[in-house]
Amino acid sequence: MIYLAKIVRLLFSLYILLIFVRVLFVWLRPNMFNPVVRFVYNLTDPYLKLFAGIRFLKIGYIDLTPILALYLLYLLQELSYRVLLTGYFSLEILASTVIILLFRFVYFILFIFIIAVGLRLILSIAGPRVNNAFIAIVYSISEPVVKPLKNWLKIRETGRLDVYALISLVILVLLRYLVLPRILGLVSLLFR
């Protein structure tokens, strides 16, 4: 059974890699007539189209639906590996796998927001924004975190420092390094 579990895990890993390459293709915009590009698109389109209708994961220029698609594939990969390795399936295995991978997913999303908001803060200190794609992407990714604070807090900004980005960054870091590990610790006690 261990060989079958490893083969299934390998197949999932290869498909996850193909989806990651597909995401890179969206950013790099390669020649669509290239046979390798067509091959990747033909293999990944049916699965990714399942997530195309999820609107709340599309934030500005950024489409986070491939992240959800990757998360679900990774969940299925780990679940199938555990089931094939142990030879049985239980709701406890399903629940623990879902919770662990959900926390990994949340950690990953927080990491993306921490990087984006940190870059936004650095850009605000560095000087006026210049219209280019990188800065537009940074502001597009960080806006869902910063905008609620702008609506909720009414702080008069002075100088170059983006106060809302600074407050957002502090909140995200506290969530990532203090709050979520404690919640994960409490949840892990439930499955012992």
Buried (B, 14 or more C-beta within 10 A) or exposed (E): EEEEBEEBBEEBEEBBEBBEBBBEBEEEEEEEEEEEBEEBBEBBEEBBEEBEEEEEBEBEEBBBBBBBBBBBBBBBBBBBBBBBBEEEEEEEBBEBBEBBBBBBBBBEBBEBBBBBBBBBBEBBEEEEEEEEEEBEBBBBBBBBBBEEBBEEEEEEEEEEEBBBBBBBBEBBBEBBEEEBEEEBEEBEEEEE
